[in-house]
């Protein structure tokens, strides 16, 4: 599997908050691919639309060029705001138009997929409305050889069976899922949740929160420390999630999305080591 970075988790480095004051970012978006490749030892980037506010075509093309040069391609563009595709005619049409623009931006960036969270009540009638609104977006994505992925969200897409129902209603070979470890952990049976959604996945979100040493004796965090159980991911069984997606034959990108507190760079590195341990070791991956 290819380990990649979901860039929203390092948003504080790219767009620092300053309470109204202008604060220079620690990392320019154009330098992110080199940072991800050389400092985090990851092999791709999943961007989110909030990181591209104000970017014109020239800047998007430059991001792609920098990513290609660093051998750290932009693989996925995530629509940051959940879209009201299940809402009234005006809201639904606006959401579909928005997604059309996201697909075009993803194409310029060289991404192979776009992910969106759908706002809709868990009702039978919503499935048809959403599918009708997404079909034109899907057709455009197909022409650009791009996948359209449904990410988990409260409501209609909270249950795997509803997601698969929606996929079938939309139709096509390039509509799929973007499973998320955190969402799976909230399910009654996390393994079943991942087993049902992962076969349709182009990318899986390896969301993480907190890593802690398991024993009283202090051991430095490393791949070996995670493999031996000396360090663990506290909120849920990260290795169990990895095993669940591997059980259904998934071997695509894993997008590290550290959602915990503290130093985000360290959180990403701990996430990387924990995932490497779950996958069997560093030798499975190409070193930068």
C-alpha positions, -999 to +999 in steps of 0.1 A: +000+000+000+010+036-007+011+058+024+000+094+016-008+125+036-042+141+039-030+177+039-059+191+060-042+176+091-012+200+086-035+230+079-020+249+108+013+248+091-001+260+057-027+285+069-019+295+105-044+314+126-035+348+139-067+363+153-070+388+125-033+393+122-013+382+091+009+353+100+033+338+075+027+301+070+054+277+081+051+258+048+039+272+015+015+250-004+040+248-033+066+234-009+042+208+006+052+180-018+089+182-009+080+184+028+057+153+026+083+133+007+115+143+025+103+151+060+074+127+064+086+099+041+052+097+024+045+092-013+015+113-022-009+140-011-047+143-006-056+180-008-088+196+004-105+225-012-101+249+018-064+248+011-069+261-024-091+292-017-081+319-041-059+296-063-062+302-100-054+277-128-018+288-129-012+281-092-030+247-095-007+238-124+023+249-104+012+227-074+010+198-098+044+205-113+060+208-079+043+175-068+054+157-099+090+170-095+091+158-059+077+123-068+048+131-045+017+134-067-016+149-057-039+119-057-072+131-043-091+164-039-115+164-010-144+189-010-140+204+025-177+214+030-204+187+031-227+193+002-265+195+005-271+171-024-302+157-007-318+192-002-343+212-021-339+220-058-319+251-054-295+237-028-290+205-047-283+222-080-258+245-063-240+215-047-238+197-080-224+228-097-199+232-069-187+196-074-184+201-111-159+229-103-141+206-078-137+179-105-122+204-129-097+216-103-088+180-094-081+174-131-057+204-133-039+191-101-035+157-117-057+139-091-073+106-099-103+111-076-126+136-059-143+129-025-174+145-011-196+142+020-233+142+013-258+161+035-291+142+034-316+126+058-316+088+059-347+085+037-355+063+006-366+094-014-332+111-009-313+083-027-329+091-060-325+129-057-288+126-049-282+101-077-299+123-102-278+153-092-245+134-091-249+116-125-239+147-146-209+152-123-201+115-126-203+117-164-178+146-165-155+128-141-156+097-163-145+117-193-115+129-173-107+094-161-114+104-125-133+087-097-160+103-076-159+090-040-186+092-013-171+100+021-189+091+053-212+117+069-241+118+094-274+109+079-279+089+047-243+078+042-237+068+078-247+032+071-228+012+045-259-004+030-272+031+022-239+041+006-238+010-016-275+016-026-265+051-036-236+039-057-258+015-076-283+042-082-257+066-096-241+038-117-208+037-136-174+023-129-159+054-115-182+061-085-169+046-052-162+052-015-137+069+007-139+048+039-126+063+071-111+045+102-127+069+126-162+065+111-156+027+112-147+029+149-181+044+156-200+015+139-214-014+159-190-037+141-160-018+126-147-047+106-181-053+089-183-016+082-149-016+064-156-050+047-187-035+031-173-002+019-137-009+011-143-030-021-156+002-037-127+024-024-100+042-044-085+057-013-089+048+024-087+075+051-063+062+079-076+087+105-056+087+138-058+105+171-035+096+200-005+074+204+008+064+238+035+040+252+018+008+264+040+001+294+057+019+323+091+016+308+098+044+283+105+031+248+111+054+218+083+053+193+093+034+161+079+008+137+094-019+159+078-004+190+044-004+174+050-039+161+059-052+195+030-034+212+052-011+232+033+018+216-004+018+207-030+039+191-053+047+220-088+054+207-093+023+185-074-006+171-055+008+141-040-025+132-074-041+132-086-015+107-057-022+084-063-060+087-100-054+078-093-036+046-066-061+036-090-089+042-111-077+012-081-073-010-075-036-007-039-025-017-045+011-027-034+044-010-038+049+027-043+086+035-029+095+069-051+120+086-039+129+121-068+145+140-052+145+174-038+174+194-002+186+198+026+186+172+009+176+140+042+166+123+050+142+151+014+129+150+018+121+113+051+104+118+037+083+146+007+074+124+031+064+096+051+041+119+020+026+134+006+018+099+040+005+087+040-019+117+004-030+109+014-036+073+045-056+081+074-033+081+093-005+062+106-028+035+072-027+018+076+009+009+098+029-014+121+052+004+122+088-008 
